[in-house]
């Protein structure tokens, strides 16, 4: 579905992309394929996504299909608001919700699970907005000329303050998700601690006026932060107090 979202975005932006250096060589923008061919390709991508989705519990359909609304409308956000990155965050972070029904967990049946899902989803949204704000700085000059709106343009003079606020939200909400399910200090030190350290390093080091530097941090920073979070989660699973307590695992299968 990530691919389908990119294709749909290119269809919506086919008349804008030729005027932006980074996007001018995209297949539809440069005329390598027609919009009809692009729509056909997007259709096949959606079918492939559906084929994967139906392999999971039926409840995943109820949670997964609504995300199509965000996938198809995100490209319009940059035309009407300076915060399209927020809409992108809502879209990209949907997987944080999908993991629960994929494991057979009824999100709406337990307040604790619902709190964990909400906090994790909001954390991922904050993380996406943070990274895409750095990404948006790559196009800031062209976007201003073409009339594309972005959070980078809206907060150009205070970007690092906004990034710092988003990082605090991301880490705080991640910690809230851990607290909701009774995670141990292993998670808070490993996942939350590494996220705070890597995001802080990126915000400190990124040179927003340099396109290549923004691209480097956008491309690599996610591996630093994501790798730290994943390692912390693995450590929690292997060494956390609930590892040897089957009763806890049955109560909170997430």
N, C-alpha and C positions, 0 to 999 in steps of 0.2 A: 504493500500500500504506500510505502515511502516513494517508490518509483512512480506509482499512479499520481500521487500528489505533485511530484515534480513535473510530470507531463501536463497535468491540468494547469499548473502554474505557468508553464511555457505557452500553453494555448491562450490563456488570459492575457499574458504579457507580450504576445508576438509583435505588437506594434510599438511597444516600449523598449524591448530588449535591444533592437538595433542601435539605439542611442546611448547604451551603457557599455563601456569598454569591456567589462567582465562578462557580459551576457550576449554581446553582439554576434558571436559565432555559434550560438545554440542552434540546433537543427532547423527548428521552425522559423526562428528569427532570420536566419541566413537563406532560407528558401530551399534547404536541402530536402525537406519533406513538406507536404501540404498540411493544413489544419485538419482536413478529413483523415489523413493518415495518422496524425497525432491522436485524434479522438478514437480511432480504431485501436491503436496501440494501447491507449489508456483503458479502453474497454476490456482488452485481453488481460491487462494487469489487474484490473478489478476482479475479473473472473478467477484469475490465479489466486488472488487474495481470498476470495470466497471459498475456493477449493481447499485452502489451508484451514480457513476458519471452521468449516463444517467437520473437521477432524476432531475438534474440541467439543466439550459439553455444549448442549443446545443453548444453555443460558448465555454462552459467548456471543451468539447471534444477536441477542437482545442488547448487549453492551457494545458490540462491535459495529453494527450497521449504522447507528446514529452518528458515528464519527465521520461518515461520508459527507455529512452536511458541512463539517469544518474543513474537510479536505477540499471540497469544491468551492468554498466561499473565501478561504484564506486569501487568495490573490486579490480579491476585491478590497480587502481591508486597507491595503497600502494606498488606495485611492481616496479613502474617506477619513482615515485617522492616522495620527502620527505614531500609533502603537500597534502596527500590524504584527510586531514580534510577539505581542501577547496572544494574538489569535493563533500564531504559529505554535506558541508554547502549548496552548490548549489542544492543538492538533497532534503535535509530535509526542506529547506526554500521555496520550490515550493508552499506551501500552501499560502504564503503571496501574491503570484500572483493570485492563484485560487479564493481567496475571492472576488475579484472584478467582474469577469464575473459571479460568482455565484449570485451576487446581480444585475445582468443585466447591469453592467457598462462596456462599451466598452473601454478597456485600451488604444487602439491606436487612439481613436477618439479625445482625448483632451490632450494637452501637460501637463496641470496641473496634471491630473490623472496619466499620464505616469511618471511624475517626482515623484509623491507620491509612485507609485508602485515600481519604481526603487530604491528609497531610502529605502523603507520598506524591500524590498527583500535583498538589500545589508546589511542592518542592521541585519537581521536575519542570513545571511551568517556569518557575523562577530561574532555574538553571538554563533553560532554552532561551529565555529572553536575554539573559546575561551574555551567552555566547553569540546570539544573533545580533546583539547590539555591537559587539566587536566586528562581526561580519559586515554589518551595515556601514561601518566606517570605511570599508573598501570602496563603496559606491557613492560616498557622501556628495562628491562634487557633481557627478552625473545625475544623481537623484534630484538634486536641487535644480538642475537645468531642465530636466524632463517633467518635473512636478510630482515625483514619487515621494510619498511621505514615509518617514521612519523615525524611530525613537532616537537614532543617532543625530538626525537633523534637529529634532525638537530639543535635545539636551546636549548639544554639541559642546558647550562650554563647561558643563559639569558632568561629563560622561563618567569619569572615574568615581565620583561620589555615587552616581546611580548604580554603577557596577558593584560598588561596595555594599550598597543597600540590598541589591539583588542577591549577592553572595550571602549576606547575613540571613536573608529570608530562606534561601535554599538550604543552608546548613541547619537553621533553626527548625524548619519544617521537617527536614529529614530526621532530626532528633526527636521531634514530636511524634513522628510515625513510629520510631523505635520505642519511645516511651509508651505509646498506646498498646503495643504488643508485648511489653515487658522485656525488652531487649536488655542484655547485660552490658557492663562497662566495655566489654570487648568491641561491641558495635559502636558505641559512642566515641571510643578512642580511635578505633580503626577506620570506620566509615566517615563519621562526622569530623573527626580530627583531621584526617587526610584531606577531606573536601575543603575544610577551612584553610589548610596550609597551601594546597595547590591553587585554589581560587585566589587567595591573597597574593601568591607569587605572580600569577598571571596578570592580575590587575595592576600590580606594581611595575611589572616589566614591560607590558605591552606598550608599543609606541603607536598611538592611534592615528598619527598623521602619516604613517608609512604603510602603504598597502600590503607589501610583502610581509611585514612584521605582523600585521593584523591576521593575514592568512595563516602564518605559521602558528600563531597561538590558537586560532580557531581550529585548525586541523589537528594540532598536537595536544592542546590543553585539555580537550575532552578525554583523551586517553589518560592523562595524569589524574584528573579528578575521578573519572569513571573507573579507572583501574584501582584507585585507592578505595572507593566505595565498595567495589566488587570484592576486593581483598578483605575488607572489614566484614562484609557479609559472610564470606567463606569462613573466616576465623570465628565469627559468631556461631555459624552452623557446626563447626568442628569442635570448638572449645567452650562455647557458651554453656551456662549452667543447665539449660534445657536439653542439651545434647544427650545426656544420659537419663533423662526423665521422660519416658514414653507418655505419661499422663499429660504433661505440658504440651508435647507435640500434637497429641490428639485434640487438645483444646484449641490450639492456635496453629493450624496446619500451614499458615503463611510463613 
